[in-house]
Amino acid sequence: MGGTATRWYTTRSAVKAAVGIAGADLDSLIDSYIEGASQHIENIIGRRFIPETAIKYFRWPTPASSGGYILYLEDLDLIAVTLLQAKAQDTTPTTIVAADFFTEPVNEGPPYNRIEIDLSSSAAFDSGDTPQRSIAVTGRWGYGEDTKAAGALAEADDGSETGLDVTDSSLIDVGDTILIGTEAMFVSGKTLLTTTATNSAVLAANRAETTIAVNTGTLIKAGETITIDSERMFVESISANNLTVQRAYDGSTLASHLITQTLYAPRTLTVVRAVNGTTAAAHDSAAAIKKYAPPADVVEFCTARAIANHQQGRSGWTGVVGGSEGGAVETRMFNLWSMELKLIQKYRKVGV
């Protein structure tokens, strides 16, 4: 079904957190395992769980056209139609307006597997000069398009920038596909941006010192990883102008910090613009950001497969991680295979 470089079903931090990997040394390797796992899911199931915008062409008539008013969409999942045309290969295609057709099954979809002409209308599916590519369906395709709120832009975007500043780094991770307006973007990296907050008291190099007083607590978001000097800290909660944090987070070095040091957070996203068939566009500051949310069991399996491949890679694909007597651990794939079978049974289309 094509490469999934911009369509991942889990995130870098989800895999790293599950395995206990700190720092950035293995990021490229982890990314390759996630991309491979995402591609594997699409291959075994024959479906996409993050939608694409595209034109799909169909022959007309077909042996299954059922009286000339039903277009079966083969093995494709349709979410929504934005333009339906008959005689699509002619110089003057015929547009069938939305009021003259139904997407079916209405009580189960989306996704939809067929388009039916409203028999009370005068519309019809017609072939062009030949039956080939006679019907063109422009729309959004995939199993679903559920999203979650993911903050907002912190600056305006002219439609071409690949580094976007956002308001909350805790809501978006590397591997997410975000949606701003109608443009989808793939998040391939995150870099530090000043929060403009500063600490209001000296911090000692002490793991037990977990409360940080700052000038303005509203400048920080719970769940973010902040950086002061070179020490990273995870923000567990915020009460007024006091942050409760985990010190020396993500493999960073515990250190002391003078007063009024700037707090940074990874709020600049490196993005691939206009992915999955969408079109790049300018976006205003404070524009709402959403991120696609594939089904939870798809995310879980993608995470598990990426972890399994990481562990197998550590073993040299022998299944044994570790070295000397008593230190070796055998990794088994039985649970992963069981998860895969359940995924196939639930989502796989007949004939895929």
SULJOMO-V642393 format. One record per helix or strand of 2 or more residues. SS is the DSSP state (2 for helix, 1 for strand). FROM is the first residue (numbers start at 1). TO is the last residue. Records with the same first field share a line. If there is no record, write none. Layout:
BEGIN
SS = FROM-TO  FROM-TO
END
This chain:
BEGIN
2 = 12-19  27-45  66-68  98-100  169-171  217-219  249-251  296-314  334-347
1 = 52-58  70-72  78-86  94-95  101-104  114-117  135-141  147-153  163-166  177-180  183-199  211-214  225-228  231-239  242-246  262-272  288-292  320-321  329-330
END
